[in-house]
Amino acid sequence: MTSKTSIDFNNTTIAFASKSTTQLKKAYLIFSMMNYPQIVNIGSKLINLSLKWHLPIEWIIKRTLFEQFCGGETIEACQYTIKQLMQANINTILNYAVESKQTEVDFDTACKEIEKTIISASRRTNETPFAVLKISSIGSLYLLEKFQHSPNSLNAEELSRFENIKKRVLHLCQQGYTNGVKILFDAEESWIQNVIDTIGLEMMKKYNTMNQTWIYITYQMYRKNSLAYIYNHHQLAKNQHFRIGAKLVRGAYLEQEHIYAQQKGCSNPIFNNKIETDHAFNEAIQYLLAHLDCFSVCIATHNEESCRLSIEIMQKLNINPQDTRVLFAQLLGMSNQLSYNLAQAGYHVAKYVPYGPIRNAIPYLLRRAQENKSIQGQSSREYLLLKKELERRKRTQN
């Protein structure tokens, strides 16, 4: 077993071994700008205005945020990143990062593209064992919200469109099951998350057994009710004899949740501060790892302390680092000090590798920029680690 002191998350030599000095300098510049919330806010507004006015901004995005956080515009373009990650024993979670579409044609197109990610992943499941399903990419946000809050208010046409969403989900989950690729349901905003969880549970009951997990749903631990959800789902899984695939995150829609609660005049479903979120996240880690008889766990975090806690619990419970029921995951372009050092120590690790046409991926990229601004110290940590590695390389060259 790996000892408690064997992983040095400050080891930038391992963390950035796959990156050239030129790549590190560009990443350093990007994260140095993200240290200033005003720059992120102004930049996001300018990008959104440019999209509205149909200005040709793709070349700017491609050379900055897109290169940092995305694998390419197509699955084929991601192959270099996939191979590079696998050289460090890091798996890839393919993610078609297209959001905020509105028409049935758009949703069918997205469904076909996600199916392509599943088929592509199935050819090398040792490298790409997962694909991502973001339900809002294959169904109307308005319809999902309306169904969650008032399912009986849908008219005949809306009911038909909602059934189309469920058919697309079923088709993609069936494709994953048939092709040996696990499906991760992505987290979304609270006003559509309950209906997404309900659909996800239906798919888990259908495809997950007590011995195998094909479908995962996401628990956002900044939500006040997430621990209760986990406890309830555990009981449901025990009673109905299927495994819960649990992807654990803190939450990525902090500002949207605040704005929505204010606009609707309703209580905010998320915790008031990060301390409460951290406590809930760590409580969930302890609970899930203690009940691997019913759960398969994806610990998706950029938080070093949560990674250390997970390792300590695994050691205490004699859970082997190579236990396939436990996976650590981070986003491409972020937290290499966690991903690469965990993988070096023998733990199962994967990187989310988003892809898609640059213009269509912009909403995802803006969320990444906002997330780095919102997560306390995230951009600063990335910035300081990149600075440390650049300085180390400069010393070794002299």
Residue pairs with C-beta under 8 A, 6 or more apart in sequence:
1 315
1 318
1 320
1 321
2 311
2 315
2 321
2 345
2 346
2 347
4 311
4 312
4 315
6 345
7 308
7 311
7 341
7 342
7 344
7 345
8 341
9 304
9 307
9 308
9 337
9 338
9 341
10 337
10 385
10 388
11 337
11 341
12 337
12 385
12 388
12 389
12 392
13 389
13 392
14 340
14 341
14 344
15 336
15 337
15 339
15 340
15 341
15 385
15 389
16 24
16 336
16 340
16 386
16 389
17 88
17 340
18 84
18 85
18 87
18 88
18 340
19 27
19 336
21 390
21 393
24 386
24 389
24 390
24 393
25 390
26 64
26 67
26 68
27 68
27 333
27 382
27 386
28 383
28 386
28 387
28 390
30 64
30 65
30 68
31 372
31 379
31 382
31 383
31 386
32 383
33 39
33 40
33 43
34 40
34 369
34 372
34 373
34 379
34 382
34 383
35 379
35 380
35 383
37 373
40 369
40 370
40 372
40 373
41 373
43 369
44 366
44 369
44 370
47 57
47 61
47 362
47 366
48 366
50 57
51 57
51 359
51 362
58 358
58 359
61 358
61 362
61 365
62 358
65 365
65 368
65 369
66 358
66 361
66 365
68 333
69 331
69 332
69 333
69 334
69 354
69 364
69 365
69 368
70 97
70 332
70 333
70 353
70 354
70 355
70 356
70 361
70 364
70 365
71 77
71 78
71 81
71 82
71 92
71 332
71 353
71 354
71 355
72 78
72 80
72 81
72 355
73 355
73 356
73 357
73 358
74 355
75 94
75 116
75 117
75 120
75 355
77 355
78 92
78 94
78 353
78 355
81 92
81 332
81 353
82 92
82 124
82 127
82 128
82 353
83 127
85 91
85 92
85 127
85 351
85 353
86 92
86 126
86 127
88 339
88 340
88 343
88 344
89 343
89 344
89 349
90 339
90 340
90 343
90 349
90 350
90 351
91 127
91 128
91 129
91 130
91 327
91 348
91 349
91 350
91 351
92 127
92 128
92 130
92 350
92 351
92 353
93 128
93 130
93 131
93 132
93 184
93 329
93 350
93 351
93 352
93 353
94 117
94 120
94 121
94 128
94 130
94 131
94 132
94 353
94 355
95 117
95 131
95 132
95 134
95 186
95 352
95 353
95 354
95 355
96 110
96 113
96 114
96 117
96 132
96 134
96 137
96 354
96 355
96 356
97 354
97 355
97 356
97 360
97 361
97 364
97 365
98 110
98 113
98 137
98 356
98 357
98 360
98 361
98 364
99 134
99 136
99 137
99 363
99 364
100 136
100 141
100 363
101 107
101 110
101 137
102 140
104 161
104 164
107 137
107 138
107 139
107 140
107 164
107 165
107 168
108 168
110 137
110 138
111 138
111 168
111 171
111 172
113 356
114 131
114 132
114 133
114 137
114 138
114 172
115 171
115 172
115 175
117 131
117 132
118 131
118 172
118 175
118 176
118 179
118 181
118 183
119 175
119 179
120 128
121 128
121 129
121 130
121 131
121 179
121 181
122 179
122 180
122 181
125 180
125 181
128 181
129 181
129 182
129 350
130 181
130 182
130 183
130 184
130 350
131 176
131 181
131 182
131 183
131 184
132 183
132 184
132 186
132 352
133 169
133 172
133 173
133 183
133 184
133 185
133 186
134 186
134 188
135 144
135 165
135 169
135 185
135 186
135 188
135 192
135 196
135 199
136 144
136 188
136 192
138 165
138 168
138 169
138 172
139 161
139 162
139 164
139 165
139 168
140 161
140 165
141 192
143 154
143 158
143 161
143 162
143 165
144 165
144 192
144 195
144 196
145 191
145 192
146 153
146 154
146 158
147 154
147 162
147 195
148 191
148 192
148 194
148 195
149 191
154 162
165 199
166 199
169 199
169 203
170 203
172 183
173 183
173 203
173 206
173 207
173 214
173 215
175 181
176 182
176 183
176 207
176 214
176 215
177 207
177 214
182 213
182 214
182 215
182 216
182 245
183 203
183 214
183 215
183 216
184 216
184 218
184 245
184 247
184 298
185 196
185 199
185 200
185 203
185 215
185 216
185 217
185 218
185 247
186 218
187 193
187 218
187 219
187 220
187 247
187 249
187 251
187 252
187 253
188 196
188 253
189 253
189 256
189 257
189 260
190 223
190 253
190 257
190 260
190 269
190 270
191 260
193 220
193 223
196 217
197 217
197 229
200 215
200 217
201 217
201 233
201 236
203 215
204 215
204 217
204 237
204 242
204 243
204 244
204 245
205 240
205 242
207 214
207 215
208 214
208 215
208 242
208 243
208 244
208 245
209 241
209 242
209 243
210 241
210 242
210 243
210 294
211 243
212 243
213 243
213 244
213 245
213 296
213 325
214 245
215 245
216 245
216 246
216 247
216 296
216 298
217 244
217 245
217 246
217 247
218 247
218 248
218 249
218 300
219 226
219 229
219 230
219 246
219 247
219 248
219 249
219 284
220 226
220 249
220 250
220 251
220 252
220 253
221 227
221 248
221 249
221 250
221 251
221 277
221 280
221 281
221 284
222 250
222 251
222 254
222 270
222 271
222 277
222 280
223 251
223 269
223 270
223 271
224 269
224 270
224 271
225 269
226 280
226 284
227 280
227 283
227 284
227 287
230 246
230 284
230 287
230 288
231 287
233 244
233 246
234 244
234 291
234 294
234 295
237 243
237 244
237 294
237 295
238 294
243 294
243 295
243 296
244 294
244 295
244 296
245 295
245 296
245 298
246 288
246 295
246 296
246 297
246 298
247 298
247 300
247 329
248 281
248 284
248 285
248 288
248 297
248 298
248 299
248 300
248 301
249 300
249 301
250 277
250 278
250 281
250 301
250 303
250 375
251 257
251 270
251 277
252 367
252 371
254 270
254 374
255 370
255 374
257 268
257 269
257 270
258 268
258 270
260 266
261 267
261 268
261 269
270 277
271 277
271 280
274 376
278 303
278 305
278 306
281 301
281 303
281 306
282 306
282 309
285 299
285 306
285 309
285 310
285 313
286 309
286 313
288 295
288 297
289 297
289 310
289 313
289 314
289 317
289 319
289 326
290 313
290 317
292 319
292 323
292 325
292 326
295 325
296 324
296 325
296 326
297 325
297 326
297 327
298 327
298 328
298 329
298 350
299 306
299 307
299 310
299 326
299 327
299 328
299 329
300 328
300 329
300 330
300 352
301 307
301 328
301 329
301 330
301 338
302 330
302 331
302 334
302 335
302 338
302 375
302 378
304 337
304 338
307 328
307 338
307 342
310 326
310 328
311 347
313 319
314 321
314 323
314 326
319 326
321 345
321 346
321 347
321 348
322 346
322 347
322 348
323 348
324 348
326 347
326 348
327 348
327 349
327 350
328 338
328 339
328 342
328 347
328 348
328 349
328 350
329 349
329 350
329 351
329 352
330 336
330 338
330 339
330 349
330 351
330 352
331 351
331 352
331 368
332 351
332 352
332 353
332 354
333 368
334 368
334 372
334 378
334 382
335 382
336 385
337 385
339 349
339 351
342 349
343 349
354 361
354 364
355 361
356 364
371 378
372 378
372 379
372 382
373 379
